[in-house]
């Protein structure tokens, strides 16, 4: 397990104004994660919490990557 | 999307040792098909679905889990463990 790299993406959700209107008419555009097992993962370059650039391709040939996509920081979601 | 500064505060609060990444312009989320659209009145808002993805050393996707079940990381962790065992025996 020591060699496993974990990277979490924390993603903010809706503006508060939209959250207040969720009881109004709301329709979900159901979208499935388009990636499938066996696909080549698209490369990405993202900023870490330490303001350092992290590229998926940096780990190629070195480590497995666990991406955990979160919806909101400071929440249980 | 959460900024690096917000992620830094969150990382400190929960004392984690791995990077928290920000996808401020939603490029990665779009490429991976993780964004979900919600129509509220006349506006469409998009944000990420909860998802766990495991990518092996060769850049190949080995596990995809989305939605509520992805709150629990155990399935993805067990894929990681299996991958590591397979790679260690080669």
Backbone of each chain as nested JSON, in Angstrom:
{
  "chains": [
    {"id": "A", "residues": [
      {"number": 1, "name": "UNK", "atoms": {"N": [0.817, -1.201, 0.0], "CA": [0.0, 0.0, 0.0], "C": [0.855, 1.256, 0.0]}},
      {"number": 2, "name": "UNK", "atoms": {"N": [2.124, 1.105, 0.414], "CA": [2.95, 2.301, 0.519], "C": [3.163, 2.96, -0.822]}},
      {"number": 3, "name": "UNK", "atoms": {"N": [3.128, 2.16, -1.872], "CA": [3.424, 2.723, -3.185], "C": [2.198, 3.333, -3.843]}},
      {"number": 4, "name": "UNK", "atoms": {"N": [1.076, 3.225, -3.225], "CA": [-0.141, 3.753, -3.838], "C": [-0.242, 5.251, -3.601]}},
      {"number": 5, "name": "UNK", "atoms": {"N": [-0.43, 5.961, -4.664], "CA": [-0.578, 7.408, -4.548], "C": [-2.054, 7.738, -4.528]}},
      {"number": 6, "name": "UNK", "atoms": {"N": [-2.452, 8.573, -3.608], "CA": [-3.837, 8.994, -3.546], "C": [-3.931, 10.47, -3.892]}},
      {"number": 7, "name": "UNK", "atoms": {"N": [-4.789, 10.804, -4.768], "CA": [-5.031, 12.207, -5.093], "C": [-6.516, 12.459, -5.007]}},
      {"number": 8, "name": "UNK", "atoms": {"N": [-6.897, 13.44, -4.263], "CA": [-8.321, 13.745, -4.122], "C": [-8.634, 15.068, -4.783]}},
      {"number": 9, "name": "UNK", "atoms": {"N": [-9.708, 15.078, -5.479], "CA": [-10.167, 16.318, -6.085], "C": [-11.337, 16.842, -5.274]}},
      {"number": 10, "name": "UNK", "atoms": {"N": [-11.219, 18.031, -4.799], "CA": [-12.307, 18.621, -4.023], "C": [-12.995, 19.67, -4.881]}},
      {"number": 11, "name": "UNK", "atoms": {"N": [-14.248, 19.504, -5.034], "CA": [-14.945, 20.353, -5.987], "C": [-16.158, 21.038, -5.367]}},
      {"number": 12, "name": "UNK", "atoms": {"N": [-16.222, 22.332, -5.554], "CA": [-17.346, 23.084, -4.999], "C": [-18.611, 22.825, -5.793]}},
      {"number": 13, "name": "UNK", "atoms": {"N": [-19.717, 23.063, -5.181], "CA": [-20.995, 22.803, -5.841], "C": [-21.649, 24.098, -6.303]}},
      {"number": 14, "name": "UNK", "atoms": {"N": [-22.925, 24.136, -6.154], "CA": [-23.699, 25.241, -6.723], "C": [-23.558, 26.541, -5.94]}},
      {"number": 15, "name": "UNK", "atoms": {"N": [-23.806, 27.667, -6.6], "CA": [-23.928, 28.921, -5.857], "C": [-25.091, 28.81, -4.878]}},
      {"number": 16, "name": "UNK", "atoms": {"N": [-25.019, 29.537, -3.768], "CA": [-26.048, 29.411, -2.748], "C": [-27.425, 29.777, -3.282]}},
      {"number": 17, "name": "UNK", "atoms": {"N": [-27.458, 30.68, -4.223], "CA": [-28.761, 31.075, -4.763], "C": [-29.465, 29.894, -5.414]}},
      {"number": 18, "name": "UNK", "atoms": {"N": [-28.674, 29.063, -6.064], "CA": [-29.271, 27.896, -6.707], "C": [-29.71, 26.874, -5.662]}},
      {"number": 19, "name": "UNK", "atoms": {"N": [-28.916, 26.74, -4.6], "CA": [-29.271, 25.778, -3.57], "C": [-30.593, 26.144, -2.917]}},
      {"number": 20, "name": "UNK", "atoms": {"N": [-30.85, 27.421, -2.83], "CA": [-32.084, 27.867, -2.211], "C": [-33.299, 27.552, -3.064]}},
      {"number": 21, "name": "UNK", "atoms": {"N": [-33.07, 27.298, -4.328], "CA": [-34.206, 27.071, -5.213], "C": [-34.379, 25.603, -5.568]}},
      {"number": 22, "name": "UNK", "atoms": {"N": [-33.717, 24.731, -4.843], "CA": [-33.786, 23.32, -5.223], "C": [-35.176, 22.731, -5.027]}},
      {"number": 23, "name": "UNK", "atoms": {"N": [-35.99, 23.388, -4.231], "CA": [-37.342, 22.865, -4.07], "C": [-38.222, 23.256, -5.259]}},
      {"number": 24, "name": "UNK", "atoms": {"N": [-37.733, 24.187, -6.057], "CA": [-38.472, 24.552, -7.264], "C": [-38.22, 23.485, -8.326]}},
      {"number": 25, "name": "UNK", "atoms": {"N": [-38.687, 23.759, -9.516], "CA": [-38.53, 22.754, -10.561], "C": [-37.058, 22.483, -10.832]}},
      {"number": 26, "name": "UNK", "atoms": {"N": [-36.671, 21.262, -10.69], "CA": [-35.279, 20.909, -10.918], "C": [-35.229, 19.601, -11.689]}},
      {"number": 27, "name": "UNK", "atoms": {"N": [-34.487, 19.579, -12.732], "CA": [-34.328, 18.326, -13.462], "C": [-32.848, 17.996, -13.538]}},
      {"number": 28, "name": "UNK", "atoms": {"N": [-32.545, 16.757, -13.378], "CA": [-31.157, 16.326, -13.447], "C": [-30.84, 15.81, -14.839]}},
      {"number": 29, "name": "UNK", "atoms": {"N": [-29.733, 16.258, -15.348], "CA": [-29.253, 15.69, -16.598], "C": [-28.314, 14.564, -16.209]}},
      {"number": 30, "name": "UNK", "atoms": {"N": [-28.884, 13.392, -16.076], "CA": [-28.09, 12.271, -15.576], "C": [-26.912, 12.015, -16.495]}},
      {"number": 31, "name": "UNK", "atoms": {"N": [-25.738, 12.06, -15.926], "CA": [-24.532, 11.811, -16.7], "C": [-23.732, 10.727, -16.007]}},
      {"number": 32, "name": "UNK", "atoms": {"N": [-23.377, 9.74, -16.729], "CA": [-22.528, 8.681, -16.193], "C": [-21.084, 9.081, -16.408]}},
      {"number": 33, "name": "UNK", "atoms": {"N": [-20.242, 8.633, -15.51], "CA": [-18.82, 8.828, -15.745], "C": [-18.495, 8.139, -17.057]}},
      {"number": 34, "name": "UNK", "atoms": {"N": [-17.908, 8.885, -17.997], "CA": [-17.74, 8.314, -19.33], "C": [-16.554, 7.354, -19.408]}},
      {"number": 35, "name": "UNK", "atoms": {"N": [-15.672, 7.438, -18.419], "CA": [-14.528, 6.512, -18.427], "C": [-14.959, 5.098, -18.09]}},
      {"number": 36, "name": "UNK", "atoms": {"N": [-14.315, 4.148, -18.73], "CA": [-14.617, 2.746, -18.412], "C": [-13.316, 2.006, -18.119]}},
      {"number": 37, "name": "UNK", "atoms": {"N": [-13.468, 0.915, -17.374], "CA": [-12.292, 0.086, -17.083], "C": [-11.673, -0.356, -18.405]}},
      {"number": 38, "name": "UNK", "atoms": {"N": [-10.366, -0.185, -18.504], "CA": [-9.654, -0.552, -19.736], "C": [-9.321, 0.643, -20.604]}},
      {"number": 39, "name": "UNK", "atoms": {"N": [-9.993, 1.78, -20.341], "CA": [-9.699, 2.997, -21.1], "C": [-8.349, 3.568, -20.672]}},
      {"number": 40, "name": "UNK", "atoms": {"N": [-7.738, 4.311, -21.573], "CA": [-6.565, 5.093, -21.194], "C": [-7.056, 6.368, -20.522]}},
      {"number": 41, "name": "UNK", "atoms": {"N": [-6.583, 6.617, -19.308], "CA": [-7.035, 7.799, -18.571], "C": [-6.477, 9.057, -19.238]}},
      {"number": 42, "name": "UNK", "atoms": {"N": [-7.331, 10.029, -19.547], "CA": [-6.814, 11.277, -20.128], "C": [-5.859, 11.963, -19.148]}},
      {"number": 43, "name": "UNK", "atoms": {"N": [-4.79, 12.509, -19.687], "CA": [-3.843, 13.216, -18.813], "C": [-4.487, 14.512, -18.313]}},
      {"number": 44, "name": "UNK", "atoms": {"N": [-4.061, 14.953, -17.154], "CA": [-4.538, 16.241, -16.643], "C": [-3.42, 16.914, -15.865]}},
      {"number": 45, "name": "UNK", "atoms": {"N": [-3.527, 18.211, -15.783], "CA": [-2.603, 19.014, -14.98], "C": [-3.451, 19.876, -14.065]}},
      {"number": 46, "name": "UNK", "atoms": {"N": [-3.273, 19.684, -12.749], "CA": [-4.105, 20.408, -11.78], "C": [-3.215, 20.995, -10.684]}},
      {"number": 47, "name": "UNK", "atoms": {"N": [-3.734, 22.015, -10.012], "CA": [-3.003, 22.638, -8.91], "C": [-3.351, 21.946, -7.6]}},
      {"number": 48, "name": "UNK", "atoms": {"N": [-2.314, 21.648, -6.832], "CA": [-2.543, 21.022, -5.529], "C": [-2.816, 22.09, -4.476]}},
      {"number": 49, "name": "UNK", "atoms": {"N": [-3.131, 21.616, -3.264], "CA": [-3.362, 22.537, -2.157], "C": [-2.082, 23.274, -1.768]}},
      {"number": 50, "name": "UNK", "atoms": {"N": [-0.931, 22.778, -2.242], "CA": [0.343, 23.459, -2.002], "C": [0.731, 24.327, -3.197]}},
      {"number": 51, "name": "UNK", "atoms": {"N": [-0.212, 24.574, -4.093], "CA": [-0.003, 25.398, -5.287], "C": [1.085, 24.806, -6.18]}},
      {"number": 52, "name": "UNK", "atoms": {"N": [1.197, 23.491, -6.182], "CA": [2.139, 22.826, -7.077], "C": [1.367, 22.132, -8.18]}},
      {"number": 53, "name": "UNK", "atoms": {"N": [1.972, 22.108, -9.363], "CA": [1.329, 21.453, -10.489], "C": [1.456, 19.935, -10.357]}},
      {"number": 54, "name": "UNK", "atoms": {"N": [0.35, 19.244, -10.5], "CA": [0.347, 17.777, -10.452], "C": [-0.2, 17.26, -11.779]}},
      {"number": 55, "name": "UNK", "atoms": {"N": [0.609, 16.441, -12.445], "CA": [0.166, 15.866, -13.724], "C": [-0.022, 14.36, -13.548]}},
      {"number": 56, "name": "UNK", "atoms": {"N": [-1.068, 13.837, -14.113], "CA": [-1.27, 12.386, -14.059], "C": [-0.081, 11.67, -14.689]}},
      {"number": 57, "name": "UNK", "atoms": {"N": [0.423, 12.216, -15.791], "CA": [1.507, 11.536, -16.517], "C": [2.806, 11.478, -15.704]}},
      {"number": 58, "name": "UNK", "atoms": {"N": [2.913, 12.306, -14.657], "CA": [4.095, 12.232, -13.791], "C": [4.203, 10.878, -13.094]}},
      {"number": 59, "name": "UNK", "atoms": {"N": [3.065, 10.211, -12.93], "CA": [3.054, 8.937, -12.192], "C": [3.192, 7.724, -13.115]}},
      {"number": 60, "name": "UNK", "atoms": {"N": [3.157, 7.965, -14.429], "CA": [3.177, 6.853, -15.376], "C": [4.471, 6.05, -15.235]}},
      {"number": 61, "name": "UNK", "atoms": {"N": [4.32, 4.743, -15.132], "CA": [5.475, 3.87, -14.983], "C": [6.032, 3.837, -13.568]}},
      {"number": 62, "name": "UNK", "atoms": {"N": [5.452, 4.65, -12.681], "CA": [5.988, 4.734, -11.312], "C": [5.0, 4.258, -10.257]}},
      {"number": 63, "name": "UNK", "atoms": {"N": [3.785, 4.796, -10.302], "CA": [2.828, 4.505, -9.235], "C": [1.412, 4.367, -9.787]}},
      {"number": 64, "name": "UNK", "atoms": {"N": [0.614, 3.579, -9.087], "CA": [-0.819, 3.55, -9.374], "C": [-1.434, 4.805, -8.749]}},
      {"number": 65, "name": "UNK", "atoms": {"N": [-2.529, 5.259, -9.31], "CA": [-3.151, 6.493, -8.828], "C": [-4.595, 6.224, -8.429]}},
      {"number": 66, "name": "UNK", "atoms": {"N": [-4.957, 6.686, -7.255], "CA": [-6.346, 6.611, -6.782], "C": [-6.897, 8.034, -6.765]}},
      {"number": 67, "name": "UNK", "atoms": {"N": [-7.848, 8.281, -7.662], "CA": [-8.486, 9.601, -7.733], "C": [-9.812, 9.536, -6.988]}},
      {"number": 68, "name": "UNK", "atoms": {"N": [-9.964, 10.345, -5.963], "CA": [-11.239, 10.414, -5.245], "C": [-11.829, 11.798, -5.496]}},
      {"number": 69, "name": "UNK", "atoms": {"N": [-12.922, 11.837, -6.21], "CA": [-13.552, 13.117, -6.542], "C": [-14.614, 13.43, -5.497]}},
      {"number": 70, "name": "UNK", "atoms": {"N": [-14.399, 14.534, -4.803], "CA": [-15.33, 14.982, -3.776], "C": [-16.121, 16.169, -4.301]}},
      {"number": 71, "name": "UNK", "atoms": {"N": [-17.283, 16.362, -3.764], "CA": [-18.124, 17.464, -4.249], "C": [-17.796, 18.756, -3.516]}},
      {"number": 72, "name": "UNK", "atoms": {"N": [-17.638, 18.694, -2.225], "CA": [-17.409, 19.917, -1.453], "C": [-16.417, 19.671, -0.322]}},
      {"number": 73, "name": "UNK", "atoms": {"N": [-15.435, 20.579, -0.197], "CA": [-14.554, 20.529, 0.972], "C": [-15.364, 20.927, 2.203]}},
      {"number": 74, "name": "UNK", "atoms": {"N": [-14.936, 20.476, 3.348], "CA": [-15.563, 20.798, 4.628], "C": [-16.955, 20.19, 4.779]}},
      {"number": 75, "name": "UNK", "atoms": {"N": [-17.25, 19.19, 3.97], "CA": [-18.519, 18.491, 4.121], "C": [-18.241, 16.997, 4.14]}},
      {"number": 76, "name": "UNK", "atoms": {"N": [-19.265, 16.231, 4.482], "CA": [-19.126, 14.774, 4.459], "C": [-19.371, 14.211, 3.081]}},
      {"number": 77, "name": "UNK", "atoms": {"N": [-19.709, 15.09, 2.138], "CA": [-20.034, 14.642, 0.781], "C": [-18.814, 14.303, 0.004]}}
    ]},
    {"id": "B", "residues": [
      {"number": 1, "name": "UNK", "atoms": {"N": [-15.858, 25.562, -8.04], "CA": [-14.846, 24.584, -7.7], "C": [-13.976, 25.118, -6.566]}},
      {"number": 2, "name": "UNK", "atoms": {"N": [-13.573, 24.251, -5.68], "CA": [-12.74, 24.686, -4.56], "C": [-11.368, 25.143, -5.056]}},
      {"number": 3, "name": "UNK", "atoms": {"N": [-10.873, 26.2, -4.46], "CA": [-9.566, 26.74, -4.834], "C": [-8.461, 25.986, -4.089]}},
      {"number": 4, "name": "UNK", "atoms": {"N": [-7.198, 26.114, -4.541], "CA": [-6.092, 25.521, -3.773], "C": [-6.07, 26.026, -2.338]}},
      {"number": 5, "name": "UNK", "atoms": {"N": [-6.408, 27.285, -2.114], "CA": [-6.393, 27.832, -0.746], "C": [-7.446, 27.14, 0.124]}},
      {"number": 6, "name": "UNK", "atoms": {"N": [-8.629, 26.932, -0.418], "CA": [-9.678, 26.24, 0.337], "C": [-9.267, 24.799, 0.604]}},
      {"number": 7, "name": "UNK", "atoms": {"N": [-8.659, 24.168, -0.403], "CA": [-8.203, 22.791, -0.218], "C": [-7.104, 22.705, 0.831]}},
      {"number": 8, "name": "UNK", "atoms": {"N": [-6.22, 23.72, 0.866], "CA": [-5.143, 23.726, 1.857], "C": [-5.727, 23.785, 3.265]}},
      {"number": 9, "name": "UNK", "atoms": {"N": [-6.752, 24.613, 3.452], "CA": [-7.387, 24.716, 4.767], "C": [-8.064, 23.398, 5.14]}},
      {"number": 10, "name": "UNK", "atoms": {"N": [-8.704, 22.777, 4.151], "CA": [-9.383, 21.499, 4.389], "C": [-8.36, 20.412, 4.71]}},
      {"number": 11, "name": "UNK", "atoms": {"N": [-7.251, 20.388, 3.952], "CA": [-6.2, 19.38, 4.173], "C": [-5.639, 19.511, 5.581]}},
      {"number": 12, "name": "UNK", "atoms": {"N": [-5.479, 20.75, 6.024], "CA": [-4.944, 20.974, 7.374], "C": [-5.95, 20.492, 8.417]}},
      {"number": 13, "name": "UNK", "atoms": {"N": [-7.213, 20.776, 8.16], "CA": [-8.25, 20.404, 9.131], "C": [-8.346, 18.899, 9.319]}},
      {"number": 14, "name": "UNK", "atoms": {"N": [-8.265, 18.167, 8.211], "CA": [-8.441, 16.714, 8.326], "C": [-7.102, 15.971, 8.347]}},
      {"number": 15, "name": "UNK", "atoms": {"N": [-6.004, 16.749, 8.297], "CA": [-4.662, 16.199, 8.468], "C": [-4.344, 15.08, 7.472]}},
      {"number": 16, "name": "UNK", "atoms": {"N": [-4.487, 15.397, 6.21], "CA": [-4.179, 14.381, 5.195], "C": [-2.787, 14.597, 4.631]}},
      {"number": 17, "name": "UNK", "atoms": {"N": [-2.233, 13.532, 4.08], "CA": [-0.851, 13.573, 3.604], "C": [-0.753, 13.425, 2.086]}},
      {"number": 18, "name": "UNK", "atoms": {"N": [-1.856, 13.441, 1.405], "CA": [-1.795, 13.323, -0.057], "C": [-2.348, 14.609, -0.675]}},
      {"number": 19, "name": "UNK", "atoms": {"N": [-2.022, 14.865, -1.948], "CA": [-2.43, 16.144, -2.542], "C": [-3.942, 16.248, -2.757]}},
      {"number": 20, "name": "UNK", "atoms": {"N": [-4.477, 17.418, -2.478], "CA": [-5.867, 17.733, -2.837], "C": [-5.795, 18.645, -4.05]}},
      {"number": 21, "name": "UNK", "atoms": {"N": [-6.423, 18.237, -5.103], "CA": [-6.289, 18.958, -6.371], "C": [-7.536, 19.786, -6.673]}},
      {"number": 22, "name": "UNK", "atoms": {"N": [-7.31, 20.903, -7.339], "CA": [-8.414, 21.777, -7.734], "C": [-8.584, 21.746, -9.247]}},
      {"number": 23, "name": "UNK", "atoms": {"N": [-9.798, 21.562, -9.687], "CA": [-10.087, 21.621, -11.121], "C": [-10.943, 22.852, -11.37]}},
      {"number": 24, "name": "UNK", "atoms": {"N": [-10.295, 23.995, -11.226], "CA": [-11.027, 25.264, -11.264], "C": [-11.74, 25.494, -12.597]}},
      {"number": 25, "name": "UNK", "atoms": {"N": [-11.127, 25.056, -13.684], "CA": [-11.766, 25.305, -14.984], "C": [-12.501, 24.071, -15.516]}},
      {"number": 26, "name": "UNK", "atoms": {"N": [-12.623, 23.062, -14.689], "CA": [-13.412, 21.867, -14.99], "C": [-12.889, 21.067, -16.19]}},
      {"number": 27, "name": "UNK", "atoms": {"N": [-11.642, 21.288, -16.559], "CA": [-11.113, 20.562, -17.73], "C": [-11.06, 19.064, -17.48]}},
      {"number": 28, "name": "UNK", "atoms": {"N": [-10.493, 18.688, -16.325], "CA": [-10.37, 17.26, -16.027], "C": [-11.748, 16.633, -15.857]}},
      {"number": 29, "name": "UNK", "atoms": {"N": [-12.615, 17.335, -15.139], "CA": [-13.959, 16.79, -14.902], "C": [-14.702, 16.575, -16.208]}},
      {"number": 30, "name": "UNK", "atoms": {"N": [-14.5, 17.502, -17.138], "CA": [-15.151, 17.367, -18.437], "C": [-14.563, 16.189, -19.211]}},
      {"number": 31, "name": "UNK", "atoms": {"N": [-13.224, 16.088, -19.2], "CA": [-12.564, 15.005, -19.941], "C": [-12.959, 13.627, -19.404]}},
      {"number": 32, "name": "UNK", "atoms": {"N": [-13.182, 13.56, -18.096], "CA": [-13.517, 12.287, -17.471], "C": [-15.026, 12.036, -17.428]}},
      {"number": 33, "name": "UNK", "atoms": {"N": [-15.808, 13.02, -17.855], "CA": [-17.263, 12.84, -17.875], "C": [-17.868, 12.799, -16.489]}},
      {"number": 34, "name": "UNK", "atoms": {"N": [-17.277, 13.538, -15.564], "CA": [-17.732, 13.48, -14.173], "C": [-18.728, 14.587, -13.845]}},
      {"number": 35, "name": "UNK", "atoms": {"N": [-18.791, 15.608, -14.701], "CA": [-19.717, 16.709, -14.427], "C": [-21.158, 16.276, -14.61]}},
      {"number": 36, "name": "UNK", "atoms": {"N": [-21.999, 16.776, -13.74], "CA": [-23.42, 16.465, -13.826], "C": [-24.178, 17.785, -13.901]}},
      {"number": 37, "name": "UNK", "atoms": {"N": [-25.126, 17.896, -14.811], "CA": [-25.865, 19.14, -14.972], "C": [-27.203, 19.105, -14.262]}},
      {"number": 38, "name": "UNK", "atoms": {"N": [-27.544, 20.194, -13.619], "CA": [-28.842, 20.335, -12.967], "C": [-29.539, 21.565, -13.532]}},
      {"number": 39, "name": "UNK", "atoms": {"N": [-30.737, 21.377, -14.072], "CA": [-31.52, 22.509, -14.542], "C": [-32.372, 23.015, -13.391]}},
      {"number": 40, "name": "UNK", "atoms": {"N": [-32.149, 24.243, -13.004], "CA": [-32.944, 24.862, -11.952], "C": [-33.575, 26.106, -12.554]}},
      {"number": 41, "name": "UNK", "atoms": {"N": [-34.891, 26.057, -12.667], "CA": [-35.621, 27.122, -13.361], "C": [-34.995, 27.293, -14.747]}},
      {"number": 42, "name": "UNK", "atoms": {"N": [-34.504, 28.463, -15.085], "CA": [-34.024, 28.636, -16.454], "C": [-32.507, 28.49, -16.582]}},
      {"number": 43, "name": "UNK", "atoms": {"N": [-31.856, 28.088, -15.491], "CA": [-30.395, 27.992, -15.526], "C": [-29.939, 26.536, -15.385]}},
      {"number": 44, "name": "UNK", "atoms": {"N": [-28.808, 26.235, -15.979], "CA": [-28.195, 24.921, -15.793], "C": [-26.908, 25.09, -14.991]}},
      {"number": 45, "name": "UNK", "atoms": {"N": [-26.794, 24.31, -13.924], "CA": [-25.602, 24.358, -13.096], "C": [-24.917, 23.007, -13.184]}},
      {"number": 46, "name": "UNK", "atoms": {"N": [-23.602, 23.055, -13.139], "CA": [-22.861, 21.799, -13.227], "C": [-21.928, 21.653, -12.044]}},
      {"number": 47, "name": "UNK", "atoms": {"N": [-21.876, 20.464, -11.486], "CA": [-20.835, 20.162, -10.527], "C": [-20.507, 18.685, -10.599]}},
      {"number": 48, "name": "UNK", "atoms": {"N": [-19.474, 18.312, -9.855], "CA": [-18.947, 16.958, -9.998], "C": [-19.812, 15.944, -9.277]}},
      {"number": 49, "name": "UNK", "atoms": {"N": [-19.845, 14.757, -9.814], "CA": [-20.404, 13.631, -9.082], "C": [-19.308, 13.094, -8.163]}},
      {"number": 50, "name": "UNK", "atoms": {"N": [-19.741, 12.457, -7.095], "CA": [-18.785, 11.739, -6.271], "C": [-18.274, 10.56, -7.09]}},
      {"number": 51, "name": "UNK", "atoms": {"N": [-16.966, 10.383, -7.146], "CA": [-16.43, 9.273, -7.938], "C": [-15.071, 8.824, -7.404]}},
      {"number": 52, "name": "UNK", "atoms": {"N": [-14.81, 7.545, -7.492], "CA": [-13.489, 6.985, -7.191], "C": [-12.979, 6.302, -8.453]}},
      {"number": 53, "name": "UNK", "atoms": {"N": [-11.764, 6.654, -8.839], "CA": [-11.179, 6.102, -10.056], "C": [-9.769, 5.605, -9.731]}},
      {"number": 54, "name": "UNK", "atoms": {"N": [-9.462, 4.391, -10.141], "CA": [-8.105, 3.865, -9.961], "C": [-7.467, 3.726, -11.335]}},
      {"number": 55, "name": "UNK", "atoms": {"N": [-6.269, 4.291, -11.444], "CA": [-5.515, 4.258, -12.708], "C": [-4.185, 3.563, -12.431]}},
      {"number": 56, "name": "UNK", "atoms": {"N": [-3.868, 2.568, -13.248], "CA": [-2.629, 1.817, -12.968], "C": [-1.396, 2.553, -13.493]}},
      {"number": 57, "name": "UNK", "atoms": {"N": [-0.246, 1.953, -13.259], "CA": [1.018, 2.602, -13.641], "C": [1.123, 2.878, -15.127]}},
      {"number": 58, "name": "UNK", "atoms": {"N": [0.382, 2.102, -15.909], "CA": [0.438, 2.29, -17.361], "C": [-0.577, 3.317, -17.853]}},
      {"number": 59, "name": "UNK", "atoms": {"N": [-1.299, 3.935, -16.925], "CA": [-2.279, 4.951, -17.309], "C": [-3.609, 4.364, -17.733]}},
      {"number": 60, "name": "UNK", "atoms": {"N": [-3.841, 3.099, -17.4], "CA": [-5.088, 2.435, -17.784], "C": [-6.065, 2.431, -16.602]}},
      {"number": 61, "name": "UNK", "atoms": {"N": [-7.327, 2.777, -16.863], "CA": [-8.348, 2.808, -15.82], "C": [-8.638, 1.376, -15.363]}},
      {"number": 62, "name": "UNK", "atoms": {"N": [-8.533, 1.146, -14.053], "CA": [-8.77, -0.196, -13.5], "C": [-10.043, -0.263, -12.661]}},
      {"number": 63, "name": "UNK", "atoms": {"N": [-10.581, 0.887, -12.28], "CA": [-11.771, 0.88, -11.419], "C": [-12.49, 2.214, -11.542]}},
      {"number": 64, "name": "UNK", "atoms": {"N": [-13.809, 2.161, -11.705], "CA": [-14.627, 3.377, -11.724], "C": [-15.853, 3.132, -10.853]}},
      {"number": 65, "name": "UNK", "atoms": {"N": [-16.047, 3.994, -9.889], "CA": [-17.219, 3.894, -9.016], "C": [-17.781, 5.302, -8.865]}},
      {"number": 66, "name": "UNK", "atoms": {"N": [-19.077, 5.434, -8.992], "CA": [-19.643, 6.787, -8.93], "C": [-20.894, 6.804, -8.062]}},
      {"number": 67, "name": "UNK", "atoms": {"N": [-21.279, 8.004, -7.679], "CA": [-22.495, 8.162, -6.893], "C": [-22.268, 7.872, -5.424]}},
      {"number": 68, "name": "UNK", "atoms": {"N": [-23.36, 7.546, -4.722], "CA": [-23.31, 7.39, -3.267], "C": [-22.333, 6.315, -2.813]}},
      {"number": 69, "name": "UNK", "atoms": {"N": [-22.218, 5.226, -3.609], "CA": [-21.339, 4.135, -3.165], "C": [-19.881, 4.573, -3.159]}},
      {"number": 70, "name": "UNK", "atoms": {"N": [-19.56, 5.637, -3.912], "CA": [-18.166, 6.098, -3.968], "C": [-17.759, 6.86, -2.709]}},
      {"number": 71, "name": "UNK", "atoms": {"N": [-18.714, 7.103, -1.82], "CA": [-18.356, 7.738, -0.546], "C": [-17.445, 6.8, 0.249]}},
      {"number": 72, "name": "UNK", "atoms": {"N": [-17.672, 5.517, 0.079], "CA": [-16.845, 4.513, 0.741], "C": [-15.677, 4.132, -0.183]}},
      {"number": 73, "name": "UNK", "atoms": {"N": [-14.441, 4.367, 0.245], "CA": [-13.286, 4.113, -0.639], "C": [-12.818, 2.655, -0.653]}},
      {"number": 74, "name": "UNK", "atoms": {"N": [-13.465, 1.78, 0.109], "CA": [-12.918, 0.428, 0.293], "C": [-12.797, -0.37, -1.004]}},
      {"number": 75, "name": "UNK", "atoms": {"N": [-13.779, -0.251, -1.903], "CA": [-13.682, -0.993, -3.17], "C": [-12.458, -0.554, -3.967]}},
      {"number": 76, "name": "UNK", "atoms": {"N": [-12.27, 0.769, -4.035], "CA": [-11.129, 1.288, -4.799], "C": [-9.817, 0.887, -4.132]}},
      {"number": 77, "name": "UNK", "atoms": {"N": [-9.791, 0.923, -2.806], "CA": [-8.57, 0.546, -2.091], "C": [-8.225, -0.917, -2.32]}},
      {"number": 78, "name": "UNK", "atoms": {"N": [-9.268, -1.759, -2.382], "CA": [-8.972, -3.168, -2.599], "C": [-8.463, -3.4, -4.027]}},
      {"number": 79, "name": "UNK", "atoms": {"N": [-8.925, -2.608, -4.98], "CA": [-8.372, -2.691, -6.343], "C": [-6.9, -2.279, -6.317]}},
      {"number": 80, "name": "UNK", "atoms": {"N": [-6.605, -1.212, -5.573], "CA": [-5.208, -0.751, -5.447], "C": [-4.332, -1.845, -4.852]}},
      {"number": 81, "name": "UNK", "atoms": {"N": [-4.832, -2.485, -3.814], "CA": [-4.063, -3.542, -3.152], "C": [-3.809, -4.697, -4.106]}},
      {"number": 82, "name": "UNK", "atoms": {"N": [-4.842, -5.109, -4.839], "CA": [-4.686, -6.204, -5.805], "C": [-3.677, -5.845, -6.894]}},
      {"number": 83, "name": "UNK", "atoms": {"N": [-3.764, -4.611, -7.375], "CA": [-2.839, -4.158, -8.414], "C": [-1.409, -4.238, -7.91]}},
      {"number": 84, "name": "UNK", "atoms": {"N": [-1.228, -3.755, -6.693], "CA": [0.108, -3.737, -6.117], "C": [0.66, -5.15, -5.958]}},
      {"number": 85, "name": "UNK", "atoms": {"N": [-0.216, -6.092, -5.535], "CA": [0.215, -7.489, -5.392], "C": [0.622, -8.067, -6.736]}},
      {"number": 86, "name": "UNK", "atoms": {"N": [-0.207, -7.8, -7.764], "CA": [0.098, -8.332, -9.104], "C": [1.426, -7.779, -9.601]}},
      {"number": 87, "name": "UNK", "atoms": {"N": [1.61, -6.474, -9.394], "CA": [2.829, -5.842, -9.893], "C": [4.06, -6.315, -9.123]}},
      {"number": 88, "name": "UNK", "atoms": {"N": [3.875, -6.642, -7.86], "CA": [5.007, -7.084, -7.04], "C": [5.461, -8.481, -7.417]}},
      {"number": 89, "name": "UNK", "atoms": {"N": [4.531, -9.298, -7.926], "CA": [4.887, -10.686, -8.265], "C": [5.481, -10.798, -9.656]}},
      {"number": 90, "name": "UNK", "atoms": {"N": [5.423, -9.712, -10.447], "CA": [5.961, -9.781, -11.803], "C": [7.482, -9.718, -11.798]}}
    ]}
  ]
}
